[in-house]
Amino acid sequence: MIMAFSSYNFNPFLSFSFSSTTTTTTLLPRLYSIKLKWKSRTSTPFGSKVVGSSIRSSPTQSIPVESPSPSGGSKTMTSNSSALTIVEVDLGNRSYPVYIGSGLLHHPHFLQKHLVGKKVLVVTNTTIASLYLDKVIDALTRDNPEISVETVILPDGEKYKNMETLMKVFQQAIESRLDRRSTFLALGGGVIGDMCGFAASTFMRGASFIQVPTTVMAQVDSSVGGKTAINHPLGKNLIGSFYQPQCTLIDTDTLTTLSDRELSSGLAEVIKCGLIMDADFFKWQEENINALLAKNPHAIAYAIKRSCEIKAQLVSLDEMECGIRAILNFGHTFGHAIENGVGYGQWLHGEAIAVGMVMAADLSLRLGWIDETLVKRIHTILEHARLPTSPPQCMTFEMFKSIMSVDKKVADGVLRLVLLKGTLGNCTFTSDYDKETLDETLRSFCKF
Ligand SMILES: NC(=O)c1ccc[n+]([C@@H]2O[C@H](COP(=O)([O-])OP(=O)(O)OC[C@H]3O[C@@H](n4cnc5c(N)ncnc54)[C@H](O)[C@@H]3O)[C@@H](O)[C@H]2O)c1
C-alpha cells in the first residue's frame, strides 16, 4: 500500500518508507520519502510570531537544564517558562493550535476565541473539579457575559471510561439544551479527554470540542491528534473516533498538583517519542530525567513541547493512522494487554506502556534488529523514571496472546507491531516478524 504522502519533498534528516506490511522510520529513504512540514510559534500571551519553520533547526536559547544537541531541538524552545509556545497541528481546514505555557488559564482569550456558539459543557472529574474548574469557568466567562457554562463531573478513574459514564455526559448535554453550535471542553487527564472527545464527536453528529489537559500523559499525548475512545470489557479504546479539537490549551502550572506516580506515567510517552523518532531528544531525557522528576518547569516545558511537536508532525501526515502515525503505538500492544489483563485502572497507562516498550525492545533484540546496548538504555531510563520494566505476575502467556489478538492493530487476522529497528530513533510498524520469536519474548516475561 503506497500512502498518499508522495507529494512531500525529501528531508535529509528524517524520512519514512512504506510497503504493504511495513512502515519504517529511517535515516535513508526507501520507497517514499516525505518532508516533515512544520509550523511552531512562540510568543507572549498577548501576541505571537512565527519563529521556526524546520523540524531540525538549532536551539537558540539556554535553559538551566542540559540543552539538547543542535540537531534535536527547535527554535521554539523558550528560555522563560512563562512564555507561550504554539505547536500547530497542520490538518488543512481542521488545523488547530496547541498552546503550551505557564499560567495560560489566567488569559481568557485563548479559550474564548475558540468557542463556537454560546453554550459550553465542561466535562471533568471529581478530583480535577475541586482544583481547576473555577479557573476554567472564569477563563470562559470573564468579560464575556453571553457565554453560559454547564458542567458534568464524572467519577475519577480509567475503570469509568465506559459507555455508562459516557451516557452521563450525553444526559447533561441534552438536559442543558446543548446544540450543534455548543462547545464541549475536556478538563482533566487522558480519561476525561478521550471520553469528552468521543461525546463531542457523536453528540448531534458532532459538536465543537476543546482540550484542557492536566496530566503529563494528556499534555504530551492524548490531547493532541484527535483520537477519542472508551474501553470495552474485551479491549481498551475499542470504541471511538478520530475527532480533532478546536484547540488544546496546556497550562503547565496544572502539573504542580499532579502526583509523582502520574508524572512518571506521563514520562513513559515522552520516552517513547525519543525512542521512535528522535535520538537527540532521548539523549536529552537521559541527561535530564532528574529535572523532569523534580518538575523543573523548564525541563517539563521542553519535554511537553518536543513531544507535542513529534505527535503533531505524525498526525499531520497521517491523521487516520493508515501508516506512519501507528509508530506512536510503540509498546502499546503489550501495554494495553496488561491494562486489560490486570483490570482497568490497576496499572496506570504509562506504567503498562513502559513494560510494553521493554517487551517490544526485547522482541526487536531477539529479531536482531537492535543491539543490547539500546535495550539496556531503555531499562535504565525507565527505572530512573520510576517506571516498571516487567509485567505483573498475573499476566500469563495465554492472557497476552488472547488479549493481543483483539488489538486494533490486527489486520486480516495478523498482529502488526511497532518494533525498534536500526539505531536509536528508528522503528518499524510491521507484521513481517517471526511469530515464534514473539512467543519467545512473551514466555521470557511470563512465569506461566
Ligand atoms: N487519545 C489518545 O491519543 C491517548 C493517548 C494516550 C493515552 N490515552 C488515554 O489516556 C488515559 C490515561 O490518561 P492519564 O494518564 O492522564 O490518566 P487519568 O485521566 O486517569 O488521570 C490520572 C489521575 O490524575 C488525576 N489528575 C489529573 N490531572 C491532575 C492534576 N493536575 N492534579 C492532580 N491530579 C490530577 C486524575 O483525576 C486521575 O486520578 C488512558 O485511558 C489512555 O488510554 C489516550
The ligand as a Gaussian input file, in Angstrom:
#p B3LYP/6-31G(d) Opt

LIG

0 1
 N       -6.367000       9.685000      22.783000
 C       -5.087000       9.426000      22.780000
 O       -4.377000       9.661000      21.811000
 C       -4.467000       8.854000      24.040000
 C       -3.081000       8.836000      24.176000
 C       -2.532000       8.382000      25.369000
 C       -3.353000       7.965000      26.393000
 N       -4.714000       7.982000      26.215000
 C       -5.599000       7.564000      27.279000
 O       -5.397000       8.426000      28.375000
 C       -5.730000       7.728000      29.573000
 C       -4.659000       7.939000      30.593000
 O       -4.569000       9.313000      30.842000
 P       -3.952000       9.869000      32.187000
 O       -2.689000       9.184000      32.451000
 O       -3.979000      11.331000      32.091000
 O       -4.957000       9.325000      33.297000
 P       -6.214000       9.994000      34.041000
 O       -7.001000      10.802000      33.114000
 O       -6.907000       8.874000      34.746000
 O       -5.562000      10.964000      35.113000
 C       -4.744000      10.408000      36.097000
 C       -5.165000      10.822000      37.513000
 O       -4.655000      12.118000      37.771000
 C       -5.713000      12.963000      38.223000
 N       -5.371000      14.299000      37.771000
 C       -5.462000      14.782000      36.523000
 N       -4.902000      15.994000      36.460000
 C       -4.473000      16.287000      37.691000
 C       -3.809000      17.395000      38.254000
 N       -3.421000      18.433000      37.509000
 N       -3.538000      17.381000      39.578000
 C       -3.869000      16.318000      40.345000
 N       -4.476000      15.221000      39.865000
 C       -4.774000      15.213000      38.551000
 C       -6.938000      12.370000      37.611000
 O       -8.105000      12.765000      38.301000
 C       -6.653000      10.893000      37.748000
 O       -6.937000      10.449000      39.029000
 C       -5.916000       6.274000      29.202000
 O       -7.280000       5.990000      29.145000
 C       -5.319000       6.203000      27.811000
 O       -5.916000       5.205000      27.030000
 C       -5.275000       8.427000      25.065000

